[in-house]
Amino acid sequence: MNARTLNPESNFIEREPYYEAVGSEISIFEAAYANRLPVLLKGPTGCGKTRFMEYMAWRLKRPLITVSCHDDLTASDLVGRYLVKGGETVWMDGPLARAVRAGAICYLDEIVEARKDTMVVIHPLADDRRALPMEKLGVIIEANADFCLAISYNPGYQSVLKDLKQSTRQRFVALEFDYPSASLEAKIVAAESGVDAALAERLVKFAQMTRNLKGSGLEEGASTRLLIHAGKLIAKGVPPVTACQCAIAQAITDDAEMLAAVQELSSSLF
Ligand code: ADP
């Protein structure tokens, strides 16, 4: 845990993050926040969910505390724990408790990855109780009026184990994210990577070809994030086909045949 996450005041986003609205997600999030309703961002990896949260935190002038969930993440990691410091036992708030106290936006990225016991602390925060049970301290704290809970979830990885339960999902206002339209995605890729418009358009075309392979050998197609990575390599002089291979193809598959097929696609475009 770094110093940034320790102090919610330092999690304010000072400069406006670059964010291109895809639909009415900004006004819907604002309306949900005005009603203190928790928000669920659904969508594939690398399509702009984290950037959107950064933008909304800046727009709503709230600190943003982001937690990337993983399969070892427990309720204690979110709420806090006793630590031994210099021979003394001291309580250390976890990121969720800090956000609840400070009135920050807490964004739990890829929530289904976390251990099941995390839901025990999320559920009372995600309904009108807006309370965080801190079992180890034996208290329940009420959320600061400005607190906001947001979670993300990728329905594409759905499996029985990685599904979001109805009892959880039915507490949230859901915003569906997907890759932007081709022209908007090209604009984003050009702005974020520094390549020109024509090259960005070709990268997007390449991404769309890989997205069409989803389900026939590929788990996911190339995300906007990967296009930006490839664009950044190209902007630094890496030949486009090599950039697509290193930044995109190798990132989406290990299968030799699929790699060759994806390489053929990029050679046909660049
Ligand atoms: P996710 O959280 O969905 O995995 P990110 O928010 O990290 O994805 O998006 C990956 C990158 O794509 C961002 O860092 C940003 O550069 C770019 N991006 C995606 N969508 C947008 C958008 N609508 N506006 C601006 N940048 C975007």
Residues whose N, C-alpha, C, O or C-beta is under 5 A from the ligand:
A	BS01	ADP	Y18 Y19 E20 P44 T45 G46 C47 G48 K49 T50 R51 F52 I188 E192 T224 R225
